[in-house]
C-alpha cells in the first residue's frame, strides 16, 4: 500500500508541476509569436503572424491547448520548440548530459565533504567544531551565484588555473561543482553531525568499543549508519536545492545545460521548452526522493 500511495503522489506532483508551469506562462503576458518574429514594423505581416499562430496551435481555446499538452505528455510527445523549431526531445537530449554531469559531481562532493566533517568534527573537538560551524554558516548564507563569482575571480581570472566558461574537459567542471556543492555540504554536515552526536551517546557504542572495534570503524560504520536517518530526512530539500542551484551555476559559469535552455525559454516564452524542463526536474525530484525514502526504511526498519 505505501508503494501505491507513493506512485499516486508522484503522478500528482508531475501533473501539478506541468499545470502550474502552463498557467504561469499562459498568463505571464506577451506573445510568443511576437517574440519569435519580432515586433518591428515591416518584419512580418499580420497574415504571417496568424499563420504561425495556427501552426503552433496558439489560436485554439485555452482548455484545448491544455488538454492537447497533457495528451502529448501521456504519449511521450513534448512538442516542438517555438524558437528553435526543433523537437523538444532533441533540444533537451543535447543539453541534459552537461546538467547531469554537474549535478552528480556536486552531489558526490557535497556528500563526501558533509560526511567527513559531520563524523570527524563532533562536540568532543570543541575548537574544530566551532571553526567548522562558522564556515558552514558562512557558506549557507552565501548565494550560489556569488560564491561562483568569487571562485571565478580567484582561480580563473587571477590564478588562471581553470577555464572561465564552457564545459570542455574535466577542469571546466571543478569550479562549478565546488560552487554548487559547498552550500549543500554545509547544511548536510550540520544534520549529520547532530545525528552523530546523538548516536555516540547510545549504549550500542559502548558494546562496540568493548569488542575492540577501532574508532574510525566505529564512527564511519556503526555510528554513521544511525546518523544517516536524519540526513535522509532532508533528501527532498537536497534534491530541490541541487536542481535549482544547477540553473544558477550553469548561468554564472557559462556552461551548457538545462539551466541555459530553461532561461532562454522563459525569456522567449518558449512554453514547450520550459514545461519540459520543469517536468524533468519534477521527475528527478520524485524518483530520487522515492529511492532515498526506500533507503531510509532499509536503514531503519522501524519506519512504517
Buried (B, 14 or more C-beta within 10 A) or exposed (E): EEEEEBEEEBEEBBBEBBBEBBEBBEEEEEEBBEBBBEEEEEEBEEEEBEBBBEEBEBBBEEEEBBEBBBEBBEEEBBBBBBBBEEBBBEBBEEBBEBBBBBBEBBBEBBBEBBBBBBBBBBEEEEEEBEEBBEBBEEBBEBEBBEBBBEBBEEBBEEEEEBBEEEBEEEEBBBBBBBBBBBBBBBBBBBBBBBBBBEBBEEEEBEEBEEEEBEEEEBBBEBBBEBBBBBBBBBBBEBBBBBBBBBBBBBBBBBBBBBBBBBBBBBEBBBBBBBBBBBBBBBBBBBEBBBEBBBBBBEBEEEEE
